[in-house]
Amino acid sequence: MDADEQNARPVTGAAPTAPAPAAPGRSSVPVWLQELEIPVGERSFDDPRHERLRLFSELLGTFLLVLVGAGGAVVGAVSDGQISRTAAVTAPGLTVLAIILFMGAISGAHLNPVVSIAFALRGDFPWRRVPGYILTQLVGAALACLVLAAVFGRVGELGTTSPGAGVTGLQAAVIELLLTVGLVSTILGTASTAQNVGAMSAIGVGGYIILAGLWSSPISGASMNPARSFGPALVTGDFSQYWVYLAGPLAGALIAVGIARVLRGPGGDSGGRAAARGRTGRDATAG
């Protein structure tokens, strides 16, 4: 046997060796906490293990929004009117801006039932997730008003939104409709592939909320959000004017979705899905 044949023959009697896998160590971190520690950019929106994180994000965000929005009236009553109308309408807009920046990549920072519905109508958000988002938003709003009532008592009507003096419910509902058309149009417009401005959309949305409040809060309170109005109504037990803040914003959102279709065609693009579902960066193009 020549050297070439000898080199070609397989070596028998010895199994190939491979490095033994390292023995997994026991972690003291609970499984559920390990799941929450997965980086945001690597999460799959369709992974149900992360649904509770998204819902908690919506609950926390809506809690903070209503705490500030309703809290302006409460603190104003406690401090003998030291909260001006300008401050009262500016604070919620700045709060929304901050919330979008710090947790928009988790849940999309809807913070508003009509926003969740609008995203779903555009095909950017799955309908099966809408009930959970809406329920969580309502719970967050109610918790905020319960905290205000526990700390300050039932003063300032707990920030209840209601038509202004001399304003009928129908007039207030029409204003809420028009305001919501602008709000949802701003949200959908900055969330499309044609004009997805990412984190900068927080400035547009927050700025719009401030602008709407500055000119219309004496008419309707500039709620534009059924959850914002639900919290005070539930805690005070007065739903007599709640229809204004349900019918107006819902109709406004439907109109805004129609406008978005006219301007940009059907939704469901990668930019809209990324904004509605909370995915940013390279995940935004993953579909």
C-alpha positions in Angstrom: 0.0 0.0 0.0 1.5 3.3 -1.0 1.4 6.4 1.1 -1.6 7.9 -0.9 -3.8 4.9 -0.2 -2.9 4.8 3.4 -3.8 8.5 3.8 -7.1 7.9 2.0 -8.2 5.1 4.4 -10.5 6.3 7.3 -9.1 5.8 10.7 -11.2 3.2 12.5 -11.6 2.5 16.2 -11.7 6.1 17.3 -14.8 8.3 17.2 -14.5 11.9 16.3 -14.3 14.1 19.3 -16.4 17.3 19.7 -16.3 19.7 22.5 -18.8 18.8 25.2 -21.7 21.2 25.6 -21.4 23.3 28.6 -23.7 22.3 31.4 -26.5 24.8 31.8 -26.2 26.7 35.0 -29.1 27.3 37.3 -30.3 30.9 37.0 -31.8 32.6 40.0 -33.9 34.9 37.6 -37.5 33.7 37.3 -38.5 32.5 33.8 -41.1 35.3 33.3 -38.5 37.9 34.1 -36.0 36.3 31.7 -38.7 36.7 29.0 -39.1 40.4 29.8 -35.4 40.9 29.5 -35.4 40.0 25.8 -34.2 43.2 23.9 -37.0 45.1 22.3 -35.5 45.0 18.9 -35.4 41.2 18.9 -39.0 40.6 20.0 -41.4 39.1 17.6 -44.7 40.9 17.8 -46.5 37.7 17.1 -44.9 36.0 20.0 -47.7 35.7 22.6 -45.2 35.4 25.5 -44.7 39.2 25.2 -48.3 40.2 25.1 -48.5 40.9 28.8 -45.5 43.3 28.4 -47.3 45.2 25.7 -50.5 45.4 27.7 -48.6 46.6 30.8 -47.0 49.2 28.7 -50.4 50.5 27.5 -51.7 50.4 31.1 -48.8 52.4 32.4 -48.9 54.9 29.6 -52.6 55.5 29.8 -52.3 55.8 33.6 -49.7 58.5 33.3 -51.6 60.4 30.6 -54.8 60.5 32.6 -52.9 61.2 35.8 -51.6 64.4 34.2 -54.7 65.2 32.2 -57.2 64.8 35.0 -54.7 65.8 37.6 -54.5 69.3 36.2 -58.1 70.1 37.3 -57.6 68.3 40.6 -54.4 70.2 41.5 -55.9 73.4 40.2 -58.8 72.9 42.7 -56.4 72.0 45.6 -54.1 75.0 44.9 -56.8 77.6 44.5 -56.4 77.9 40.7 -52.6 77.9 40.4 -52.9 75.6 37.3 -53.7 77.8 34.3 -55.7 76.5 31.4 -52.6 76.8 29.2 -50.6 74.6 31.7 -53.6 72.2 32.0 -53.7 71.5 28.2 -49.9 71.6 27.6 -49.1 69.0 30.2 -51.0 66.1 28.6 -49.4 66.8 25.2 -45.9 66.8 26.7 -46.8 63.6 28.6 -47.8 61.9 25.4 -44.5 63.0 23.8 -42.5 61.5 26.6 -44.5 58.3 26.7 -44.1 57.7 22.9 -40.3 58.2 23.3 -39.8 56.0 26.3 -42.1 53.1 25.5 -43.4 53.5 21.9 -41.2 50.7 20.9 -42.9 48.3 23.3 -46.6 48.6 22.5 -46.9 51.3 19.9 -48.1 53.7 22.7 -51.7 53.9 21.5 -53.0 55.2 24.9 -56.4 55.7 23.3 -59.1 53.2 22.1 -59.8 55.0 18.9 -56.1 54.9 18.0 -56.1 51.1 18.4 -59.3 50.9 16.3 -57.8 53.2 13.6 -54.6 51.2 13.3 -56.7 48.0 13.0 -58.9 49.5 10.3 -55.8 50.5 8.4 -54.5 46.9 8.6 -51.5 47.9 10.7 -52.7 46.2 13.9 -54.4 42.8 14.3 -58.1 43.1 15.4 -57.6 40.2 17.9 -55.3 42.5 19.9 -57.7 45.4 20.0 -60.0 44.3 22.9 -57.0 43.7 25.1 -55.5 47.1 24.3 -58.8 48.9 24.9 -59.6 47.1 28.2 -56.1 47.9 29.4 -56.4 51.6 28.5 -59.7 51.9 30.3 -58.2 50.2 33.4 -55.1 52.5 33.4 -57.4 55.6 33.2 -59.6 54.4 36.0 -56.5 53.6 38.2 -55.2 57.1 37.6 -58.4 58.7 38.8 -58.6 56.4 41.8 -55.1 57.5 42.8 -56.1 61.2 42.4 -59.2 60.6 44.6 -57.2 58.7 47.2 -54.6 61.5 47.5 -56.7 64.6 47.1 -60.3 63.5 47.5 -63.0 64.0 45.0 -62.1 67.6 44.1 -62.1 69.3 40.8 -64.6 66.7 39.6 -61.5 64.5 39.2 -60.8 66.1 35.9 -64.2 65.1 34.3 -64.5 66.2 30.7 -67.8 67.9 29.9 -69.2 70.5 27.6 -68.4 74.1 28.6 -70.9 76.6 29.9 -73.5 77.3 27.2 -72.3 74.5 25.0 -74.7 71.7 24.1 -73.7 68.0 24.1 -74.0 67.9 20.3 -71.8 70.9 19.8 -69.1 69.4 22.1 -69.4 66.0 20.2 -68.9 67.8 16.9 -65.8 69.5 18.2 -64.5 66.2 19.6 -65.1 64.6 16.2 -63.1 67.3 14.4 -60.3 67.3 16.9 -60.0 63.5 16.6 -59.9 63.7 12.9 -56.8 65.9 13.2 -55.2 63.7 16.0 -55.7 60.4 14.2 -54.6 61.9 10.9 -51.4 63.1 12.5 -50.8 59.7 14.0 -51.5 57.7 10.8 -49.7 60.2 8.7 -46.4 60.0 10.6 -46.7 56.2 10.8 -46.9 55.4 7.1 -44.0 54.2 4.9 -44.3 57.4 2.8 -43.7 59.6 5.8 -42.5 57.5 8.8 -40.6 60.0 10.9 -39.9 57.5 13.8 -39.4 59.0 17.2 -40.0 62.5 15.7 -43.7 61.6 15.4 -43.8 62.1 19.2 -43.3 65.8 18.6 -46.1 65.9 16.0 -48.6 64.1 18.2 -47.7 65.9 21.4 -47.8 69.2 19.6 -51.2 68.5 18.1 -52.7 67.6 21.5 -51.4 70.9 22.9 -52.7 72.9 20.0 -56.1 71.3 20.1 -56.4 72.0 23.9 -55.4 75.6 23.5 -58.2 76.5 21.2 -61.0 74.1 22.1 -60.7 73.0 25.8 -63.4 75.6 26.9 -65.8 73.9 24.5 -65.4 70.2 25.1 -62.3 69.7 27.2 -60.3 68.5 24.2 -60.4 64.9 25.3 -60.2 63.1 21.9 -59.9 59.9 24.0 -62.7 57.7 25.4 -60.3 56.3 28.0 -59.3 59.8 29.2 -63.0 60.6 29.8 -63.8 57.1 31.1 -61.6 57.3 34.2 -63.3 60.3 35.8 -66.7 59.2 34.8 -66.3 55.8 36.4 -64.8 57.0 39.7 -67.4 59.8 40.0 -70.2 57.6 38.8 -71.4 60.2 36.3 -71.7 59.0 32.7 -74.4 61.5 31.7 -72.0 63.2 29.2 -69.8 60.3 28.3 -71.6 59.7 25.0 -70.0 62.9 23.8 -66.5 61.5 24.3 -67.3 58.1 22.9 -69.3 59.1 19.8 -67.2 62.1 18.8 -63.8 60.5 18.9 -64.9 57.3 17.4 -66.6 59.0 14.4 -63.5 61.2 14.1 -61.2 58.2 13.9 -63.3 56.6 11.2 -63.2 59.8 9.1 -59.4 60.0 9.6 -59.0 56.4 8.4 -61.0 57.3 5.3 -58.8 60.4 4.7 -55.7 58.3 5.1 -57.0 55.9 2.5 -57.6 58.7 0.0 -54.2 60.3 0.6 -52.0 57.2 0.9 -54.1 54.2 -0.2 -54.7 51.1 1.9 -52.6 50.6 5.0 -50.7 47.6 6.0 -47.3 48.9 4.9 -44.2 48.1 6.9 -43.9 51.6 8.3 -47.5 51.6 9.6 -47.2 48.2 11.1 -43.9 49.1 12.8 -45.5 52.2 14.4 -48.7 50.5 15.4 -47.1 47.4 16.8 -44.1 49.0 18.4 -41.3 47.7 16.2 -38.6 50.0 15.2 -35.2 49.9 13.5 -34.4 46.7 11.5 -37.6 45.0 12.8 -39.7 47.6 10.9 -38.7 46.0 7.6 -39.2 42.5 8.8 -42.9 42.5 8.0 
